[in-house]
Amino acid sequence: MAAEDTDAHQHHAAEGGSDTDALWAPPTYAQVRGGLQASLEDMMMTQRAVRRLRPDPVDDEIVLRCIELALKAPTGSNGQNWEFVVVKDRATKAKLAERYRQAWKIYGGIGHKVAEGGSDAGGLAGMVAKATGSSSPGGNESMRKILAAVQWQVDNFEDLPVLVVPCLRGSRAPFVPMPAIAATSYYGSIYPSVQNLLLAARSMGLGASLITLPLWSATSVRKALGLPLSVQPACVVPLGWPKGRYGPTTRRPVGDVVHVDRFGHRPWEGQHLEAGSTDE
């Protein structure tokens, strides 16, 4: 199967429709809500970063339902201190796009150099993968596909129909030195809800990805979105009807990333569990 970021297209109202089908119309919430009854395992097995999206509008009820399900995730001390900014205004998207393009000039340049055979000393490929929200373990060809998908998203950012910006209420005391656990504790109250949002989008046939580069300038983002200092943006999740089709993803065997008791002790190295099998 192609790399993680091979874009997908499947929605329950027009499954299998051509991307150039003039008769295609974006479905309503009533048409796709049944997808939420799909197997959780199937949704997890086929979830991927989907960046190439149609410009067609997304029903507000679909977006609200995705966020409503996101709210079912746990938060620290049950603080429920999330806020979600839904961006549909083109001028506001353009402001975020400008910041995205500025950051991508740096990260994209590094990524292309690595993909074309340059040295990856210092883990530059991993740095680019983290910045773009990618996790494909493939080699240079995989990296080139990811870079092409991100470049498409960068170039067409204003045309993406909906941007969801998950935020957290509560100050992080940015100028006070804090232990690393402070950051993990803080963002631990938003990313479980983001994963719920991504799974809800997948279930209803929406394409989605998690990105952070548009937020590199907190000052400009606050101004663009009207955020008070007490509200911190965490990431951006573009939503839209995807181009292409869904399919299984490529991941490392689970045994290669599981360490027992101490890092480096991997008794299950090379093992993986097939769907519906216990390997017994």
N, C-alpha and C positions, 0 to 999 in steps of 0.2 A: 504494500500500500504506500501511497505517497506520504510525504512528511506531514507533520502535525498541522502546518499552516496551509495545506491544500484546502482551498475554500469549499464550502459545502452548500447544498441547497436541498432542503426537504421541509415542506410544511404540509400539514394534514389537509389543507383545503385545496392544494394544487400540486400534490406530490408528482414528481417526474416532469413538471412543466418546463418548457424550454425557456432559457434566459432571454431569448428574443421573441417569445410568444407575445404578439400584440394584444391577445385576448386575456393575458394574465392580469389579475387584479389582486391587490394585497388582501389577505383574508381578515375577517373580523375575529374578535375574541370568541364569539359563539362557535366559529368554525374550527378553531384550534384548541379550545380548552380541553377537549378530549385527550390531547397529547399528554396532559398532566397525569393521566392514568397509566402511562407507559411504564415498562419495567425500569426501575432505578438503575439496575445493572447495565441495561442496554444504553441508557442515557450516559452513564459514566464511561462506558466502553467506547462511545462514539463522540464524546465531547472533545472539541478541539478549538483552538483560536481561529475564529472566522473573521477575516478582515475585509474581504471583498464583498460589499453589500450593495443591493439595489438602492436607488434614491427614493423608492416608493415609500409613502408614509406608513407608520405602524400605528395600529389602533391604540388609542390611549388606554383602553381597558386592558390590553395585553401588557403594556408597560406597567400599569398600576398593579396588575396581578403578579408580575415578576417581582416587583418591589415588596408587595404584600407577603409573598413567600420568603423573600429575603429576611423579612422581619421576624421570621420564626426561628432564626439562628440564635444561639446563645451569645450573651455579652458578659463582660466582667461584672461580677456582683449584680447581675441582671439590671445593669444601668440603662439599657435600651437607649443609649445616647447617640444613635445614628441620626443622620439627616441625608436625604437624597435629592440632589438638584438634577432635574430633567431638563436638558437643553435641546430645544428645537429651533430656536431663533438663529438664522444663518449668520447674522453679524456677530453673535456671541461665539458661535462655532468657529468663525474666522479668527477671532482673538486667540482661542485655544490652538487653532491650527498654526498660527504664526509661531507660537512657542514650541509646538511639536516639531516644526520644520527646523527651527534653530537647533534644537537638541539632536535631531536626526542627522544633521550635517556632521556632527561629531561621531555619534554611535554608528551611523550607517557607513561612514567612511572607514571606521575601524573594522566593521563587519565585512565589507567588501574586500579589504586588504587581507583579512584572514581567509575568506572564502576563496580567494585567488591564489592561495598557497603561501601567504606570508606567515611569519612566525606568530605563534600564539603564546609567547612568553608572558607570564603574568595572568594567563586565563582571560584574554581579551574576548574570545568567543563566548565564554560564560558570562562575562559582563554584558555583552550585547544581548545575549539570550534573556538575562534577567531584566534588562531595560525594555525589551520588546514583549515580555510576557511569554516567551517561547521556552520549550523544554525538550525539543526533539533531540535524540541522541545520535542522529545520523551525521555523516561526514560533511565535506564541503558542498556536495550537491544539495543536501538538506538545508545547509546554511544559505545557499543561494536562493532556494525556494522561499525560505522565510524572509530573506531580505527583499525579494520581489514583492511578496505579499504586504510587508510593512511599507515599502515604498509606494505601493498602490494606495494604501490607507492614508499615508502622508499627503499624497498628491490630491486625493479626493475627499479630504476630511470634511470640508464644508457641505458636501453632498450626502454625507451619512445622515440618515433621517433623525436619529435620536442618540444623544449622549447622556448617559447616567453617571453622575459624579457622586459616589458614596463619600460621606463626610462623617466626622466625629465631633461631637460637642465636648468641650473641655480643653483647657490649656495644657500644652506640653512643656511649658517653661523652656523655650528654645535656647535661651542664653545662659541657662544654668547647667553645668556638667551633671549628667545623670548616668547611672549604670546602664548597661545594655538591656537589662531586664525591663527597664522602664519603657523602652520603645516597643519591645515585644508584647508587653502587657497592654500598652495603649492600643496598638494596631490589632491585637488579638480580639478586640471588640468589634471590628469592622469586617475583617476578611472572611470569617465564617458566613456572614450575610452575603458577601460578594459571591462566594461559591454557590450559595442557594440561588442567587440571582442568575448566575450562569447556567445552572442546571434547569431552572424554570424556563429560561430562554430556549435552551436546547430542546426541552420537552415540547414546546409549542412551535418549534421549527424556526426560531429566530437565530440569526447569526450573531455572535458576540465575541468579544475579546477583552482582556484586562490589560490596560496600558497605564503608564505613569509619566512618560516623557512630556506630555502637554502641561504637566504640573510643576515643571522644574523651577519656575519663578512663582513662588507663593504670592508675592505682592501683586503681580499682574493677574493671577488667577482670582485672587480675592476681589480685585477691582472688577474683573469681567463678570463674576458671578454674584457680586454684592455680598460676599461672605464677611461676617464679623470676625474679629480676632479670636473669638471663642469657638469658632468652627473651623476644623482642619480638613481640607480635602485629602483623600487617601489615594484615589485612582480614578480612571475614567473607563467606563464600559460602553463602547459604541454598540447600538442595537439596530438591526435591520434585517430585511429578508435577504438571505444569502444567494450568491451566485455559485453554481457548482452543485455538489451533493455531499452528504455526510458519509462517513465510513469509519472503520476501525482505525485507531491510532497506533503509532509505533513507540514502544517504551522499552526500557531495559528490563530484564527479568527481575522479579521482586527479590529473589535471593541475592542479587548483586548489590542491593542497596540496604539490606537488613543486616544489622550487626547485633550480636547477642552479648549482653553484659558489658562489653568493651568494644570500642571502635576497632575495626580490623578483623574481628572474629565473625566470619560469615559462613556458618555451617551449611547454609542453603544456597551457596553461590551457584549460579547457573539455573536454578530452579524457577519455575513459574507455574501458576495454577490456571489451567484452561477453564473457560466458562463452563459450569455444570460438572466440573471434575474436581476431585479432592486429591488426585495423584496417589491414591492409596492402592 
